[in-house]
Amino acid sequence: MISALVNCFKIPDLKRKVIFTLTIIAIYRIGSFIPTPGINSAALVEFFDRLSQTQGGALFGIMNMFSGGAISRLTIFALGIMPYISASIIMQLLTAVIPALEKIAKEGKAGHEKINQFTRCGTVVLCAVQAYFIALWLENPARFENLQIVANPGVLFRLVTVITLTAGTIFVMWLGEQIQERGIGNGISLIITIGIISRIPIALYQIFLLMSPGSPEKHLLNPYLLAILPFLLFGVIFGVTLVTQGQRKIPVQYARRVVGRKIYGGQSTYLPLKVDMSGVIAIIFAQSIILFPATLASFIPHPAFQQFAINLTRGQFLYSFVYALLIIFFCYFYTAIVFNPADISENMKKYGGFVPGIRPGKPTSEYLDYIMTRITLAGSLFIVIIAIFPDLVMSWMGIPYLIASFFGGTGILIVVGVLLDTAKQIESQLLMRNYEGFMKTGQIRGRR
């Protein structure tokens, strides 16, 4: 692997792409420390420290993870790239259910650019709305009246916050597109991954505090549990890698056709069906839905609403049960949107392809749907285990969630998948120029 990394800098084109990508990442990380005007930083840190102890802090903890800690400092990149991801998911769902958008999407490159333009407009709208409510929220931290986060609250502060945070997200989106065009890897995914990885030093520092003599944590983590953590992390990464790259290969045979003097077809191939078709989308949707009502309920000073918020707290049985059901539902829901067995069957029939032992047309469509339904169940159950595993680690070892979150959940799925994709792209560049890749036997498969 080390020799492969060295070879990356021996190829001028690949070297230029890697350096460009690293430069863009450095710019993104520098911007994550530039504060938004009009904020009392000390009061903001105290506010988020208090908020993290409540149910309302769960949703903002997830947002903070995706932004690489920028939202807890309310920097110019506080919203990160998540509004763009949300707009992309919404457009993808709307394209599948609205015939007019589906028609535009099938127009090739021009249609793809139109959909991207709609996505960018949706991103601006989402950013403006989120930034405005964040400004209102910081002006009036109702649960912590003694904190003065905003020096000069009012219309001017709200306007500056909306413009700053919206412009920051649009700039981050542009950085991601530049990586996509001139760098290596998927730019948007890399930016999210870097934001998650940037939390590792803070997690290591928390482990140090848990182990150091005289710390206020009073040795919450014993050395034996600390020795287990690396093996536990390796096992989680190994399992996520296996399922991320797991496929069910359906054999496909193409009939031999004679056109003039040429013979077409007559070859055998396979149709790869991914075990985890939804990727990280299902777990993001499930988190958003289960945390949003609980967060709202926690801000209502009524015993019934407060109890409801407590029952949907991370680690409670009701939370885990509802969370698991939502993940399974969204795994099937997203798979049904992106995987259309009828279209695949029709395309196979058009080009003379068939599954051995299955008649072309509707029987093939039903067979593919039968297979996909069952492997999706296996993939969704694995996602459930990965999603709930940090809660189990947190309750078993008594460690903060920031540390436990690296042993499962959304972050580990994103990091493993993106790093596999990036390594695959670098390896293909090396093999194309007759250099050895990262693996001496076999090749790395990306998520797509």
C-alpha positions, 0 to 999 in steps of 0.5 A: 500500500505504501508503494502505491501511495508513492507511485501516486506522486510519480504520475504527473496527472495523478499527482496534480489531482491528488495535490489539488484535492488536498488543497481544496480540503485544506481550504475547507478546513480553514473556513471551518474556523472562521466565525460568523459575525456578531457571535459571542464565541464563549457564550456559544460554546457554553450554550452547546455544552448545556444543549448536549446534555438535553434531548435537543442536543441529539439532532444538533450533534448529528449536524455538528458531526457532518459539518466537522464541528463547524456548527458548534462554533457557528463558522461560515461553513456551519451548515456544511454540505448537508443542505445540498445533500438534502436537496439532492435526495429530495430531487431524486425522490421527486424525479421518481414520482413526478413524470415531468421531472422524470422526462427531464432526467432522461434527456441526457446531459442537458436534462442532468444539468437542469436537475442539478440547477433545480438542486442548487436552487433548492439548496439556496432555499434550504440554507436561507430557511435554516440560517434564519431559524438558527439566527432566531434560535441563538437570539432567544435561547429560551432554555438558557435565559442567562446566556447572551450569545448574540451581541446585537440581536435584530434584523441586521444580525439575521440578514448577515447570518442568512447571507453568511451561512448560505454563501458558505454552503454554496462555496462548499458545494463549489469546492466539492464540484471542483474536486469532482472535475479536477481532483480525485474522488467524489468531492461532496462525499469527501468533504463530508468524510473529512468533516467526520474524520476531523472529530477523531482528535477530539475523541482521542482527547476525551479518551485521554481525559478518561484515562488520565489521573486527576481528571474530572471524569474519575477513570470512567474507562479502565485499561482492559476496555481501552485495549478492546477498542482497537479490535472492536473498531477493526471488526466494525470496519471489516463488517461494513466493508464486506456488506458495502461491497456485497453483491448478489450476482444474477447470471445473464446470457445474451442470445447470439444474433447475426446482423449482416456478416457480424455476430453479436451476443452469445456471451455470459455476464451477470447482473450485480444486485447490491446487498445494501442498495440504500447506502447511508440514505436510510439511516439519515432519513430514520435519524431525521424523523425520529429526532425531529419530533423528540427535539420539538417535544423537549422544548415544550414545558409539559410533563407528557411532552417531556416524558415523550422526549425522554422515551425517544432518547438515545439508549432507550428501548422505544428509541432503538425499536422505532429507529430500527423499524424506520431504517428497515422501511427506508431501506425498502423505500429507497430500493423501490425508488432506485431499482426498477425490475420491470425496466431492467427486464425490458432492457435485457429483453430488448438486447436479447438477454435472459436469466437462465431458467427464467422466461424473459419479460414479466417472469424475469421482473418478478424473479429480480423483485423476489431476489431484491426483496430478500437481500434488502432484508439482510442489508437493512438488518445489518444497517440496523445493527450498525446504527444501534451498535454505538448505543450499546458500546456507550452503555457497556463501556460508559464512554461519551457518544463522540467516542462511541459514534466511531464504532457504528452509525452514519459516520462509519458507513460514510467514511468506509464507503467514500474511502473505498470509492477514492481508493478505487479511483486511485487504483484504476489510475495506477493500473491504467499506467502499469503501476501496482495498485493497493492490492497485489491480488484482486481489485478494490470495488467501489460502492457503485 
